[in-house]
């Protein structure tokens, strides 16, 4: 899968399916320093993902300080040719011009390898 280097970030797309509705989310930063994948909640409200009382709230720490996100389990997540089912994801706010971060929860599970020479991400299975 091709990745784009833009503004100091590695950007890619992923597809999520929630309650039978699918959406491609572009401008996701590949972040090997993020433990969890997080998607900007405003980007997915059109497919029914929104905070509901009782949703788990997760706390994360980073360069910008402490943030909170709500968790939902999506039917599936597809990234780089790998499909993950019943995948818990965080949804919240990010102050950058991106739609989220692809974290180690996805990168390790998919056994992804970043090829900087060709600006591609592949699975170790390829």
Number of C-alpha atoms within 10 A of each C-alpha: 13 14 22 16 12 10 8 8 15 20 22 22 21 16 15 23 19 18 12 10 12 16 15 12 18 15 19 24 24 24 18 15 11 16 17 20 21 23 22 20 20 13 16 19 11 11 15 10 18 16 17 10 6 8 12 12 14 14 10 12 11 9 5 8 7 9 13 14 21 20 21 20 16 20 17 18 23 17 21 19 12 14 13 17 13 13 16 17 19 23 25 20 16 16 9 7 9 16 23 28 25 26 19 19 16 22 22 13 11 20 14 19 15 18 12 11 6 9 13 16 20 18 18 10 8 7
